[in-house]
Amino acid sequence: MGNFTKTDYRQFIDEVMFLGEEKEFSGTFTDGLKAIVSNIDHALDLKRRAYNFALVNILKKYQIECGDIYQELDNKWNDIKIEKRSIGILTINPLTRIMMARQEEVGRKWTSYIQGSIDIATKHGKRELNE
């Protein structure tokens, strides 16, 4: 960008953070239901691709050189490992317990991914700020 100021950087970071809060990227309930009949990666694939597209567009808007950011984002996604936890509520039926556990796993993976992608974007923005 050449003239990337601290104000530009702050606006960039805010825009990246707000992206994760947008309606289409913030909730995972429906994705959790999809993950009951498929795996978590498959259930979140379209959401992840749409988020990546929007994130890269923000980087382009601020003219931030991001190299092969799609590979960085894919690596971040693949590095996130979610441990299975059991839901210890005995008064619910087993199917409901499975659904609740899957919902929780999907939510944790997505939250981890959003934070990781913010970290990646921040790294690229800081590099522009320092140049």
C-alpha positions, 0 to 999 in steps of 0.5 A, a space after each residue: 500500500 505504501 502509505 498504510 497508516 496506524 489508522 488504516 491498520 486499525 480500520 483493517 483490524 476492526 473490519 476483519 474482526 467484524 467479519 467474524 461477527 456477521 450473521 452468516 459467519 457467527 452462528 454454527 447451529 445449522 452447521 452442527 446439525 449438518 455435522 451429525 450426518 457428515 463430518 465437521 469439515 464437510 459441514 463447515 466447508 462452504 461457510 469456511 470458503 465464503 469467509 476466506 473469500 470475504 477475508 481476502 477481499 478485505 486484504 485486497 481493499 487495503 492493498 495488503 500483500 498476502 501471498 498465498 494466504 489461502 494456503 495459510 488459511 487451509 493449513 490453519 484449518 487443518 491444524 485445528 484438532 477438536 477433542 471429543 467430549 461427552 455430554 454428562 447429562 443423564 436425563 436426555 436420550 442418547 441421540 440428543 446427547 450426540 447432537 449436543 456434543 456435535 454442536 459443541 465440537 462444531 462451535 469450538 472448531 469454527 471459533 478456533 478458525 476465526 481466531 486463527 484467521 484473524 491472527 493471520 490477517 493481523 500478521 499481514 497487516 502488521 507487515 504492511 504497517 512496518 514497511 
